[in-house]
Structures are given as structure tokens and as C-alpha cells.
């Protein structure tokens, strides 16, 4: 019989961080990830200052800073007739946490996995897809899974944590229903080449707005990761119009990139993201806790979903590690995690809903394309707001600190990892 102390389903930022922290407490923890690796395009790149500080507290700062990355020192938005207007200048923050790190998410996840696998009580099972929950007398007792070669198995656990995203299998299996909030747009991700003359250490999140559409570009080493934003429900229209019309849309939004839109070969190169904003009223049942997008799907507005999920993981580890080491996690422990993380979740989602109302709904209705005049006035003329906005973007509400049991003195990386794939464990 396979057994672990805590089964974490989903190898994203929340799942990998939770696995690392619990293993450092001495908890036997198993992370199940359905894919063979972390190499998947069109995930978020931002590692905010709150997470960089956490990495330092874990004694991993030197290794983290050696990863390929660039630094975002400010956030600017385009204003008709005024060019780019800075709404968040991180130079006002205290070093060394006065920037947002930009790096491919797969590098960050591989980094966390490598560090977690140094702990003797940590196991990462790749190509293991959780299919359902197991119950014992009304309490969640583990998960059933299927490997990539079709082998089915069961993993018993004192606690199951769902970090399996906005389409969480676990929260559905537990009967947990989220409250959904309206979202006015979807996103279509794709790549454009980045010429050698455009490369360098400068990070950027470059937005472009036009009547009823917008475009965001993220810098990669040799390409741009692009997100076209359009009204929700538009996917069928975009695909029916064909690739030539889509190329025209991109060239119109970013004339400087018009010379490379032919690299979009067909509409099959577009990866549609059904943007959602929702939140569970209750994040847990006996034996199961949901965190990250499984508990509260975030809009891409503000790019804070990754970091909010990581803060959930830190709060969960701090509260649950002692209970797991004692072999009994009670409902009040799970409730305490939700109580601690509800306020920052509500604050961030409320800000996103305001952004939807003031920026995106007018944009897609064709009544305004760009930054609301009120926000423009605030960032230009109210000094306290100019100081508060960068901190809110970089740290968010209630940033968490590493628990004492997880802190380490910085040391050079040691060799040896233990990854398991398919049914070979």
C-alpha cells in the first residue's frame, strides 16, 4: 500500500513550494504532477519581490539569482498622447527587493524541485495524474491516480492538498463549488521571434491598447511571449476569420512587430485561455485543502496569481507541518489556513474586478482604450499612492515569511535528485 503524510496534487508554483517547505519540516510529502516535466509554454513569468524575499529566507537566494532572468524595475501603461506612464516604480522600495524577476516558469519550478529533492522525505512523481479522491468514513484518505503508461494506483495520505489549478479535479470531487465573477475578456497566447539585435538583460511587460483589443508581450531569450486580449466568447470568431486576419490585428497593435507576424502559421498556433475569476466559499473538507488557483482562480490582470498561490503554500506549510508530524490534521487546522489567506485573496480579486470595470470593459466596449483618467491623476499627483502602488504590486497584501523550520543557511548546491516517472516507483 502506497502511503505518504501529505499528497500534493499539481506541480505548479504552489504545489512545489508546499512540497519543499513540508519536506524541510520532516513531513513525508509526495507531489503528483501529470506531465513528464515542467516545460510548458504560456505560463506566467513574474516572480514578485515577496517571493524573492521568501527564497532568500529559505537560503536559496544565490542559486535563484544564477537562473536566467531579467529584472522589471517599473510597470508602465500606454496613455494616448502621453506615451508610457509609470504606475509602479520599484526603485522606491528598499533593496534588494526593489524589482520583479522575470524568468520562464519552468526554470523556477525545476529550481524548486531540485531543492526539494535534497530532502529525504520528499518525492516527486511525474506523469502521475490524479483521477479521484479516496474516502474513509466521510474523510478524504488519499487520491487515485493514473500514470502515463496506463497503470492505476492509490496513494493514501493523512492530508491531500489540491494545487491542481482552476479546473481542479479534487475540488470537483469534493463537491466544492466556486463563486464565479464576470470577466470581460479572454487571452490568446502565441510566440513571435525576437531578433538578435533586440536581446539583452532588460525585462519588460509591454502593453498595447486599441479599440476593443489589447496585446501584452513578455520578453524571452529568443522570442516574445504574446497575449492577445479580446472580448470573452470571441474564440470561435477568431478561428473562423483565419490567420491572416489575426496577423493584421497584431500588426495593427504593434507595428514594430509587423515584420514577423508571418511566423504565426495558423490559428492552431494560438493557445486560448478561458480567463476566469472565482473563489471557493470553503477551501476544505475533512482531509482535503485547496490552495492557489484551485481555491481562487485569478484573472491575469496584474500578473499576481503565481505569487498569491505561493503565499498560500507558505501559510499552509506553517500551520499544517506540526499537525502532519503529529499524524493528525484537524478541520480547524484547514480552516485556519483559509482564514489567514482569505483577506489577501479578496483584496487582490477586488482590485482585479475594479481593473475589469475601469479598463477592460470600456476597452472592449469601444468607449475608451487605455488608462482610466482617475488612475492617471492618482499616480501623477498623489505622492502616497505613488509609494503604495509599487509596494502592492511587488509584495501584495499580507506577504508571508518562511517558517523557522524551513530556513537554511545559504550553501552551494549538492548533487543528487530523485524523480520518478510513470509506474517506475
Secondary structure, DSSP 4 states (H G I P E B T S, - for coil): -EEEEEEEE--SHHHHHHHHHHHHTT--EEEEESSSSS--SS---EE-HHHHHHHHHTT-HHHHHTSS-EEE-EEEEEETTTEEEEEEEGGGSPTTSSSEEE--HHHHHHHHHHHHTTSTTEEEEETEEEEEEEEETTEEEEEEEEETTS-EEEEEEEEEEE---TT-HHHHHTT--EEEE---EEEEEEEEE--GGG-SSB--EEEEEETTEEEEEEE-SSEEEEEEEEETT-HHHHHHH-HHHHHHHHHHH-GGGGGGGGG--SGGG-EEE---EEEES--EETTEEE-GGGT----STTS-HHHHHHHHHHHHHHHHHHHHHHT---HHHHHHHHHHHHHHHHHHHHHHHHHIIIIIHHHHHTS--S--HHHHHHHHH-HHHHHHHHHHHHH-TT-----GGG------------EEETT--
